[in-house]
Amino acid sequence: MERIGLLGFSVLGVAFLVLLTRWLGFARAPRLANPEAAADLAQAAIPGLIVAETALAVDRSAALVSATDGRVALVRVFGDRFVVRILNHPLVSRAGTVLRIRPDEAMFPETALDLGPAAGIWAARL
């Protein structure tokens, strides 16, 4: 009977810690504040990148950043941080306003971006 009490106490303790971390905001994925934040991340990650245009996803979890030299970078949430990748020959599909982009990097997952009316322009660019 004593073991059941200890088990119950342990389960309640773990549940309390999970709820506390969610309440404090540790379980939330980061979001991009604005297109300028995405451009800043891309410029910091890619030396010499000069931003020409930025498209922020509706949910602010990712963005596409085009450079003046024609390159396009993908900025997206990856765990608890943002990663930036230059898109060289990605696989791109479009369904309405949503672009699905699979970079040519084997271990990098596919990204879905809802770009609204700009989806067609960016699909053609990629």
N, C-alpha and C positions, 0 to 999 in steps of 0.2 A: 504494500500500500504506500510505503514511503517513496518508492521509486516512481510511482504514478504522480505523486505530488511534485517531485523534482522535475519530472518530464513536463508537467503542466506549467510549472514556473518557468522552465527554459523556453517553452513555446511562447508564453506570454512576453517574456523578455525580448525574444527575437522579433516578435510582431511589433512591440513597442519601438524597437530600434528602426525597423523598416518604416513605420509610420513617421517617426521623427525625421529621418533622412528625406522622405518625400515632402514633409511640411517645410523643411529648411531649403528645399529646392535642389537637392543634389541629384535627383533623378531626371531632371529636365535636360533635354538636349539644347545646346546653344542655338541661338538664332542670329541672323545678320540684322543689324539695326537698320541699314539702308544700303543703297548701291555703292556709296563711297566706302563703306566698311569692307565690302567685297573687293573693291578696287585696291584698297590699301593692303589687304591680305595677299592679293595676287602680286602686287609690286614688291612686297616684302619677301615673298617666296621665290620669285623669278627675277634674277638680276637683269637689269636693263629693260624691263617691260614698261612700255609707255601706254597707258590705258586710253582707248578711243571711245569705248562704249561698254556699258554694263547692263545686264538684264537680271533682275532679282526675281526668284521664284515667289509665287503668291504666299507660300507658307514660310518664307524667309530662311529655309534650311539650305538653300544652294543658290548659286548665281553663275552666270556665264560672263566672262570678261574678255572683250576683244582688244587686241593691241593694235597700234598703228602699223605694225609690220605684217598684219594679217593673221597672226596666231590667235587662238582662242583658248582661254584657260577655264577650267571648271573649278569652282570653289564650293565645297560641300562639307556638311557635317560628317564626321567620322568618329564615332564614340562621343567623347566629351570635348572635342576640339574641331577645328576646321583644317581641311587639307586642300591643297591646290595642285592641279595637274594640267599640263599642257595637253590639249586634245590633238593628237596626231592620228588621222584616219580613224575616227571613232565610228562605231555602228550607231546610226541614228534612226529612230522611227518616231512618227508623229501621229497622235490620235487627238484631234481637236486642238486644244490649247496645251496639251501635255507632250513634252519631248522626252523620249527615253534614250539615254546616252550611255553607251557601253564603250569606255576607253579601250585603247589597244593594250593596256597594261593588264596582264593576266590575273593578278590578285586584287584588282580594284573593282568593286561591285558596280553594277548598273545603277544609274541615277535617273529618277523621274523628276522633271521640273515642269510645273504648271506656270508658263510664262504669259498666259493671257493672250491678247491679240498679237504679241510680238513673236509667238511660237513659229509662225511661218517664215518670218525673216531669218530667225536664228537657225531653223532647220535647213534653209537654203545655204546659209553661211557655212554650216558644218559639212 
